[in-house]
Amino acid sequence: MPSLADTTAMLKRARLVAAGTSRRGADRPRRMVETTAFGTNPGGLRMLSYTPQGLPSDAPLVVVLHGCTQGAEAFAQDSGWLTLADRFGFAVVAPEQVSGNNPNRCFNWFSPSDITRGGGEAASIAAMTAHATARFEADAGRVFVSGLSAGGAMAAVMLATYPDVFAGGAIVAGLPYGVATSVGEALQVMRRSDDRDAAALAALVLGAGPQGDRTPRVSIWQGAADSTVTPANAEALVRQWAGTLGLAVEPDETLSLAGRSQAIWRSPQNGVVLLERHLIDDLGHGTPLATGGPEGVGATAPYMLEAGVSAALESLRFWGLAPDAAAAASDATAAPTPTPEAKHEGVGEMVMRSVSGHVPASVQAVIAKALRSAGLMG
């Protein structure tokens, strides 16, 4: 039975559908807000954020980093993060690069001044994260970072330089930390990868930030047909983070799934999965999406690619912020079959039926009034 929070999220989605708003272009509804005063900003980045209505304190926080030529809000929306925030209850921070820093609006994941703890773009992202954690009263132990391409490489930067801030991350079509220090080196490693061994690559991470009791858990995503960031970079990322986490380079288990493989590394102490790598057959350069089906999320766009699997949703599952696929399927199976009358009811009637019996009558009256005001119920 859906909770009041689930119902609130349903109402929000219903309003967007009823309004007939476009998922693209200038008429796309703006859902994120900009914060201009969030603390030190040596990297000169913009801060956008989103919180679902009624988000409680101690909720998780996810920082999402766009790729080159992309905007922060379009990336957060098309990759599914905003919808998933409504669905599972977490705040989103989306740093945005500006053309004055990089003409293609790429995060400068290779620039020494931008990838050092306390400096440049890394410090700006850390300041945004700290500001959002305090402002939204988020759970500081459940702060995560994800990014695509240059944003994926920048996610690796944040995991390396601020391991005390981020409990985990997802690197999508990204690159290892510290393997390039100039534009020329960055272009070279994108095409050929870095062939250093696990110890050498891990040393780059271990020297970048404070080494305490917590080391981030890392999910790596890569398209096997990516011609922009060679798939060998996923293997270099595996070596870097396996070495950092004290794991063997060879996985504990490799799963053959529909159109992809998943390699898994577990903690030798407690069996918790600390590292995973998803390699997706025939996928080019972009964020993997699964837009269809009951769990469908995201929208195809440049560098937003239908793959039958959502990197955002699966990353949430890896971090423990969403139920696993088996539990989700069980919930869907357990849902009651709509009656003939229900099949023909409108959005408003559907919402009221879903809240009947588990929401107080006074709250139902407020919801009904809002639905009528929005034109969703007679």
Phi, psi and omega in degrees: 000130184293145177277172177298324177296319177298319180295319177300317179296321179298318178300317181297316179295322180296320179299319180294318180295315183295328180286346179066033184286150180280147176275358185230160166074196188291335183270008174295131181294136178276127182245342183261153178244149179263140173245121183266336180245091181240007181119201182297140183220061182295339179274353178064038181265162173264148178246119172244149180212161179215135173229130176300151179300133178074018180299126181283167173292162181066021174279160177290168177225132179238127176262125183241134188240118184288168176267182180300144179069356183266160171258155186296314184289318178299319179296313181298324181282309185292329179282351175100358186296323182289319176297318180292329176297318175296318187289320188245352172081074173209160177270153180236132170243131181234092174298146180233130175284152178243152185295337177294334177275323183206122186300335178262008181058034173275141168295141185273068186292351183252349186277120182306325182286343182257352185239019178255138178304129179088001183227154170054217185296324178300317179293323178296316179295320177297321179294318176300316181298315179296317180298313182293321179300318179287315185295318183267002182053044181286163177282109183296342177273356180230062176247129187228163181221140178218153178197162180248134172057243175300326174292326175293318176297324178288329174298320176297323176300314183292322178295324181284317187271338180230057179293343177280348181259317188257125179279342181186171181205165175228122183250113185251118180050041183254196185222159180294159178285135169079013184269357178215146180231011178203168178300316180300315178294323179298313179297323180293314183289332176298325184270331187239345182071175179253128187262012178295156182280177186299319183296316181292319180289322178294327180299329178296319179288314186294340177264003188263336184211174181294137180257099181251212182280343186247131174238133185298146171273141191231133174247128183244131182236136182207138172274133182290340180253022181286118179259359178266311174243108186303140180303341177298338177294329176296323179289324176294321175298319177301312180299318182297313185277332172297317177295319180296320183273000180073034181250160174290154179291325178284136183290159174285334182202144173233125182255134173263113183246176181296109176074011182196168172235152179230120176259141188230135175239127182251153174295130177291342181279313187229002177080002178293138178286118181260335186213139174216154177225125177254122175246119189253122182300139171063010180270133176276212186270112179165179179277126177290133180236154168229093188271347183259174177080176184296335179259008185306139183206148177093175180215134180293144183192176174306127181067015172239103196243129175296126183224358183079002177212137181262117177298323181295311182296316181292329175294319176300319178295319179299322180278353181083021181260357179214150179294153180290170187298323181295318179294320179296319179294322178297317178298319181294321180294325183284349181294139181293147177288129181300143174287163177304323179295320183295328181296337183252005181281159178278179180300316182297314179297322179298317180295315181295323177295323183290333182265346182298131175096344179228001177239133181306152183301324180296321179289322177301322179296320178296316180297316180298319179297319179295320179296319179294320180296327180277357180077020183263356181206142180279000000 
